[in-house]
Amino acid sequence: MTPYQSAKETASKIARQYADLDKVDRFAIYNGKKSYYSLLGKNRKKTQLAVLIEADSDKIYTYELSKGISQEKAEKIAKDNGAKQIDKVTFGYIKEQPIWEIKSGTTYYNVEFETGRLLSKEGL
């Protein structure tokens, strides 16, 4: 089994057990100062959730997607700040807060999930 697939299965089990995530719609690995398994999906009540599992610890963060800005709005904020084509969007965690990380070419835009504020724009 590939490391990615193994991480996805392990993270999905943890999210089901500890965050009541019933259906996983999207899985990604977010690499900031620390690595997180990022899962988007729904719980049994059909509430849309984002679950972040810190890769090297037992910390789990759960967010209702309705309590912050949408992925689409985060993409618009990135475009308003210079992003051209959106290559990838990942729910992540930086500076003790949840973010949307938008990758456009070699530039990463970090948009605060709760307020929609652009936290940083970093080019490679």
C-alpha angles and dihedrals in degrees: 000000000000118000090243093053091045091051091048093052094045093047092047091053092049092047091051092048101043106022101033091238103168101177126028112210098172137015128189140157113239116203115196124130083320130021121250135186105231119204129179120192147100135289124222090276089057091247110152110239141182114209122192119192116191104232099221101036143038095259116129125183122194125192131181105230091217089064095066141030119302125248088249092055090048089052090051091051089052091049090048086056097050108284113143114184116010109231101176141353122203131180106230147155129247134158092006094303140093117256144177109236111206118193117203114172105309095337127094121203117198111202120187109243098213100045107018092236116151104242098182146346113208127181125199 
